[in-house]
Amino acid sequence: MRTFLVVNFFLTTILSAIAQLDPHGTNNVFTENPISLERVAAIEKLWAERPDRFYQETAKMVGSMTKTPLNASEQQILLILWTNAVSKVLPTEDSRALACLSPKKDALFNFFALPEFHSDKARWRQLSCFIGELKMRITPDYRNKAVMNYAAPGDSLEEIKRKKKENEKNALSDELQMKLREIHWRAVNEFRLAMPDKFRRDAAFIDAIAKAAHLTPEEEHQLKSE
């Protein structure tokens, strides 16, 4: 209960800070407040319009928190920053999802450079859900669409525009599926290599991780035997 009240207090403070932010001055917050609720609030404000930058700034802030031991207040800020980042799903729009893939992966994995996260099973389970999210966005047996609509003699201007738009949509879909596979592969392997050995001996924990991450039997076997 005490932890809930403390976190709730910090969340209330963040909401208040967001309301008071100068919309034209948030860049200063990123540089002048290395570990602060004001910086967390400024990062949170980025989500609606620039989710990719939301993750980029989250990764930078986590990096600034790995340099020295954290005090109790900074520990709570770290927890709020993590909750904000891990609870958000990738945008549904292909172009925005594509822009977020690498930044989200980097931001979430950056937290595990901190001993508070590296030794916490609950955080590893949350991270495995991100791997599962990637897996669920991958279309099985996807075949590249490439450029499938060519302008033909006699096409009207509207038809040419329609085909051009369709080709751009196909190209974006191809790029997203390729990037999803790349980031998923990297995330699975970084997860496997970084997870503490003591957790691998917990069969129930590994089973929960495998289900959340939608691991294949081979991936699960590698996780157990690393």
N, C-alpha and C positions, 0 to 999 in steps of 0.2 A: 504494500500500500504506500509506504514511504517513497519507494522508487517511482511509482505512478504519479504521486503528487509532485515530486521534483521535476519529472519529465513534463508533466502537464503545465507546471509553472513556466518552464523554459519555452514550451510551445506557445503559450499565451504571450510571452515576451516577444517571441519571433513574429507572431501575427501583428502585434503592436508596432514592431520595428518595420515590418513590410508596409504598413499603412502610412508610416512617416517617411518612407524613403523618397528622396528627390529622384524623379524618373530620369533626370538628365545627369545625375551625379553618382550613379551606382558604381561606375568604374573605379572611383576613388576608394570605395569601400573594399574592393578586392585587393588593393595595394597597401592601404593604410591600417587595416584591421586584420592581421594575419590569423588570429584565433579569437573570433568574437561572434556573438549572436547577430550583430549587424551584418557581418559577412554572410552568415548562413541565410539571413533574410534576403539579402541581395541575390544570392545564388538561387534561392527558391523562386524569386520573382522572374527569373529567366525562363522558367519551364514553359510558360504559355506560348511564348513566341520563338524561343531559341532553345529547344530541349538539348540539342547537341552541345551548346555552350554551357548549359546547366551542368552536364556531366564533366565537361572540360574544367570548369571552375571548381567543381567538387573534387576532382582529382588533384588540382593544384593545392587546394586547402588541406586535403589529407596529407599531401607531401610536406606541407609546412608543419604538420603536427607530428611528424616522425623524427624531428631533429632533436627534441628534448623531451624528458618525461612530462606527462600531463598531470596537472593538478585536478582536484575533484570537479571544479567548474568546467575545465576543458574536457574532462571525460564525458560530462553530460552533453556538451556541445558536439563532441564526436559522435555520440549515440544518436543525437537528433539529425546530424548530417547524414549518417548511415541510413537511418529510417527514411529520410526524404529520398535518398537515392535508390535504395533497394525496393521501395514500395511502388515506384512508378514503372509502368509497363512501356515498352517501345511504342511510339506512335503508330497508328494504323496506316497512315499515308506512307506509301513506299519511299518517297523522296526523303521524308523526315526520318523514317526508320533507318534508312541507309546512312544518313548523316550521324545517327546516334550510336551505331553499332560499336565502332572502335572506342569512342569516348566512354560509353557505358561500361564496356568490358574493362577498360583501363581504370576507370574510377572505382568500380567495385573491388577489383583485385588489389588496388593500392591500399585499401584498408587493412589487408592481411599482412602488410609489412609491420603493423603494430602488434605487439605481444598481446594486447587486450583482445584482439580479434583472432589472431593465429591460434590461440589456445582455447577458443570458445566454440563448442560444438554447435550451438544455436546459430551462430553466424555462418558457419560452414553450410548448415542446412538451408539458410536463406540464400546463400550464394548459389547453391545447387539449383534453386528455383530459377535463377537467371539462365543457367545452362538449359534447363527445361523449356524456358521461354524461347530461347534461340531455336531449340529443336522443333518446337511446335510451329515456328514461322517458316521452317524449311518445307518446301513442297516435295514430297517423295517422287522419285523418278522424273524430276523436272527436266523438260527439254527446252533448250534455248529457242526463243521465238525469233530473235534477230529482226531483220527488216523483211516483213512478209507482205507489205502492201506497197506496190510500186505504182507510180502515176502512169496512166495509160493515155494514149492519144484520144482526144475527145473528152477527157475528164473535165468537169467543171471546176472552177476555183474552189468551190465548197468541198467537192470530192477530194481534190488535192490536199486541202487543209485537213480534212478528216483522216486521210491516209497518213499524212505527216504526224498528226497527233497520235494515231494508233501506233506508228513506228516508234515514237518517243516513249510511249507507254510500255511497249514491248522491250525496248532497250533498258529501261529502268527496272523492269521486272527481272530481266536477265542479270543485271548488275547486282540487284538486291539478293537474289538467290545465290549467286556466286560468293558475295560478301558474307552472307549468313553462314555458309558452309566453312568459310575460312575462319571467321570469328568463333564459331562453335568448336572447330578443331583445336584452335589455340586455347580456348577457355577450358575444354575438357583436359587437355594436356597440362596446362598450368595448374589446374585444380588438383590433378593426380599427383604432380610432382611436389606441390607445396603443402599438401595436407599432412599433418603430423602422423608419424607411424603409429602412435598409440591409438589413434582413432580407427585405423584399419583393422584392428583386432576386435572391434565392437561390431558383431554381425548385424544386430538390429539397426545400428546407426548407418552402416553401409547400405543396408536394404532400403532405409528411408531416403538416403542420398540418391541411390539408383533410381528410385521411383520418382522423386522430385525432378531429377535431371533428365529423366527418360533415357537412361543409359542403355546401350545394347548389352547383351550378355558378355561380349568381349570387352567392352569398356568397363563393365563392373568387375570382371575378373582382373583386369589391369589395375584397377583401383585397389583391390584387395592385396595384390601380390607385389606392388611396387617396392 
